[in-house]
Amino acid sequence: MVELCRLTDIDRLVEWRREVLSSVFGTEPDDALLASNREFFMHHVSNGSHIAVVACRDGAEAGCGAVCFYDEMPSPDNPTGRCAYIMNMYVRKEFRHEGIATDILKYLISASRDRKCGKIYLETTDMARNVYSDIGFHNMKDLMKYGD
């Protein structure tokens, strides 16, 4: 069983970010980058414009994800201009293919809908596009957008 919980501990957020960046870029992020990530989390988590979540299975942290909320100019398909950008979707190798990423993503989509976001975006790899398409995201050039 997967348990999802909000993550507000800045040190744990920075450690997860280190792991995500190492996994994605194949190199250890430098101290300056991690310091700027810490500063970002300290500001955006505390003011509510960023939500991070960790997924646990049998007491072990298995994956993480986050969403940033922001405003853009209102448009016909998003009259409020409220948007969400899902990022840092990551599941440790030993827990992949168990649906944990989908659970995290659904949690973040729900949090975005609770905030009345008219658009929800995410970046993804070619390998993961099918997973996101199955949930309801549509391909764009470099992003995927949730819904119509």
N, C-alpha and C positions, 0 to 999 in steps of 0.2 A: 504494500500500500504506500502511496506517495503522499507526503504531507507538505503542503506549501505554506510558507510563512513569509511575511514582510521582513526585510532585512534593513535595519537602520544603523547597525554597528559599522562605523566608518572603517575601522581596521579590517573587518571581515570583507567589506565591500572592496577595499583596495586589494586585498589578497585574491578575491575572486577575479577582479579586473586583471591582475597580474597573470593569473592562470589563463584567462580568456585570451589576452594579448599574446602570451607565449604560444598558445595552441594555434591561434590564427596566423600569426606572423612568423612562428618558428624561431623566435629569438626572445631573450629576456628583455622586457622593457627597462629603460634606464630610470634612475632615481628622479630625474627632472620630470619625466612623463608621469610617473606614479605620483609625484607631488602635485602635479596639476590635476590629476584624477582625484586625489584626496580633496583638493580645494573645491573641485566641481561637486563632489558628493556632499561635502560639508554645507555648501550653499543650497544646492538643489533638492537634496533629501529633506533638509530642515524646512524649506519653504513649500514643500509639497509638489514641486514641478517635476519630480523624479521619484518613481517607485521602483524598488528593487525587490526581488523575491528569490528565495532559495527553496529548492526541492530536496526533501530528505526521504530516503528509503531505508527502513529498518535502522534508523538512527544515524545513518551516514549521509553527509551532504553529497547529493548526486548531480545537481545542476543548478543553474541560475538564469535569470533573465531580468530585464529592466525596461522601463518605458519612460520617455521624457514627454512632457506635455508642453505645448507651445501654441501660439496664435499666429495665423497667417491672415492675409486679406480675405474677407468673406467672398464667397463665390456662389453660383447657383447650386452646385453640388455640396456646398458646405457653408450655409448662411451665417453660422456663428463664427467661422474661421478657426474654431478649436480643433487642434490636431494632436496626434500621438505618434511618436516614433519609437518603435520597439527595437531594442538593441541588446547586445551581450547575451543572446540566446546561446547557451552552452550546456552540454551534458557530458560528464566524464565518460571516457571510453567504456569502462566496465558496466555502465548503466544505459548505454545506447540501445536503441531498438526495443525499449520497454514502454514507450509512449510518454516518457517524462517530459520531453520537449513540447509535446502537444499539450500536456497538462499546464506547463508554465505559460505557453502561448495563450491558451484559453483564459487563464487567470488574468494576463495582461490585457487581453482584448476586453474582458469584462470590466476591468478597472478603467479602461479607456472609455468604454460606453457609459459607465457610471459618471464620468466627467463630461459627458455629452460631446465627445469628440466626433466630428463629422467625417474625418479622414484618419486612417490608421495606416502608417507606412512601416516597412522594414527593409533592411538590406539583407541579402542572402547570397549563398553560393549557388552555382548551377545545380549541384548535387541535392540541395535542400529545397529547390523550387517546387518539386512535386508534393512534398509534405505540406508546404504552405498553400499550394493551390487546392489541395484536398480540404483545407480548413475554410477557404473562401477568399484567399488573396488572389489578385490578378496581376499578371506580369506587366511591368512598365520597363523602361530602358534599363535603369540600374537599380530600381526599387520595385517593391511589390506593394500594392494598395489593397486594403481590405474592403470588400463590398463592391458595389457597382462603380 
